[in-house]
Amino acid sequence: MYAPNLLSSIFGFLNDNSDYAVLRNYETLPESNPSRDIDIIISKKCFSGIKHELVSIINNEDWKIITYLNSDRLVTWVCGRVNDDGTVELIQFDFFFNTSVYGILLIPASFFIANRVYNGKIYHVNRVCEFLDKYFYDRAVGAPYPEKYKAIREEVENNTAVNEMLKNVFGVNGVAQCDKLSGKRLLLNAFLHSPFISFSGFLKFEYYRISNYLRSNTGFSIGFTGPDGVGKTTVINKIIDSLGVVFRDAHEYMHFRPTLFGNLSDVAHSAGLKKEVDKNYDNPHRGGRTGKLSSLLRLFYYTIDYILGYWIKIKSITRITRLVIFDRYYTDIICDSRRSRIFLNPKFLYYFGRIFIPSLDYNILLTADTDVIMSRKQELSASDLELIKKNIDFLAFKPGYFLVHNNASPDDAVVEILKCVFENQNNKNLKRLG
C-alpha cells in the first residue's frame, strides 16, 4: 500500500531527527512504497530516542500498530488502517540495528550510516552497502545470493570495500571464494573474528527468541465461531485478502484445533477399539448423542491437543509478526456440542476452558438472524440454530469474545472485525512500547 501521507510524515521526521538509511527498494520513497515492507538501518540508541515520536506520528495519521516485534537485531511495526470505504491499508517498517545472524555481528549500523546517500528526499545506502547487507546475511545462513539482484552484484563485487569487508568478517579473499564456503563455516569465521562480542550477541539473540516465544505478544491469533450458514468462510477469506499485503505468506489457517493428534474415531479405530469410522465429513452433525463419560473423555483428549498444540504450533507462529486464523476453536465445543459430540453444560465448558484451554487473542462470535442463516444453508433446524445462538449470546460479553452480526454484506462484518482487532492490537502495543 502507498500510504503517502504517513510515509511523508515519517521520513520528514527521520530526515530532521536521526541518522538512518533505507536499505533497499527506496527509489519511489516517500511518495509511494510498492514493496511489502520498508527496511531502515538505524542505531539502536538512535531508534530508542525517537521511537515515541514515531509512534505519535503513526497514531496522529490514524494508523494503528497491529504487530510489534522487538528482537536483538531489529524492531518491526506492521501498521494498519481501515478506511471509511472499508478498504484496508497495511505497511511494515523494519528498523534494523545491524546485519547479524544468531546474534553474531556481521555489519554494524555505523558502517551503513557512514556510506549513506541523500537523494533530495530520503537517505539510503549506496550500492556497495545494499549488496553487502543482503549478501552477508544470505551467505551466513547458507543461502545463495538471489538471482534477481544479479545486476547489483556484478556492479560492486570487485569493489575494494566489498573485498575488505569479506576479509575482515569472513576471512575470505573475494566473492568467488565466499560463494564456495558453507554458511556454517562463514558464520564460524565471523564468530572467531570477535569471539567475545559474538558470544554476547548470541546470548542476546537467545534471550529475545525465548522471550518472544513465551510471551507470544508479537503476532496474534483469531478464532471464528458460528453456526453453519452464518458466513464464516466468506468472512475469513475476505479478511485474509484484506491483510494480504503483509500476511498473505505470513499466516496459518487451522480448523477447530491444532491437530497434533488425529480424530478420536481414527485413533480408536487404529487401537482396535472401534471397527468402523464414519467419514461422512460433509455432515458434521451426523453423530448421535453421547453420555457424560464419553463426552468427558472426548473433552480431555481435545484438551491435550489444544494445550500441546498451542505451545508447539501456534506459539511458534505468533512469536514473530505472523497471524493464526482458526475456523472454529474450543469455543465451538461450547456453542455447538453436536459437532464435537461433547454434550456437557455450556457454563461448565466455558469455565473449564478458562482454566485449561490456551486462549486465542480474539474470539469472534459470528451470528445472524435465524431466517437469514436458513436462507443461506439448511443443514440445521431452526431449533438447533436457536440453541447455538443462545450459547453464543452466553459468551458474547465474556472477556476476549467479540459478537459480530453478519446479516447484511460480509464486507460490513469484515470492517467491524478488523477495526476491533486493529484498535485492540494498537492498545496492547502502545503499552509494550511504554
Disulfide bonds with the S-S distance in Angstrom:
none
